[in-house]
Amino acid sequence: MIFIQKQGWTVGPVFEDDGISGAVFAQRPGLQSLLATVKTGAFQRLVVESQSRIGRDTLKTMLTLSEIEKAGVEVWALNDGKRIPPKDADSRLLSYIKSEIDAASARRRPPWRWS
């Protein structure tokens, strides 16, 4: 909230997918609701905790970010206060790399298993 207030922005709807993996997209009602709302032009900016909150599948995440951006909505990350995906090519490449790291962490399994 502090980041949003410092920018002079207002808080709008909140979209959540608690307990659902970011590696899936169609099965996340919060994400699907966000995408439907984006298409209505209801807001100009989306603030997420980090890029990984959009998704943990590199290609789907980048496509989703592109879809949101094409609808005229800027996406901002709280963890670094920067716009994602950024406009310049070098920063877009870093955004892709971050997404790949997020995807890899979603594929990792814990080193232990319950019997």
Summary of the structure (lengths in Angstrom):
residues: 115
radius of gyration: 14.8
end to end distance: 42.1
largest distance: 51.7
contacts: 285
relative contact order: 0.15
helix: 44%
strand: 10%
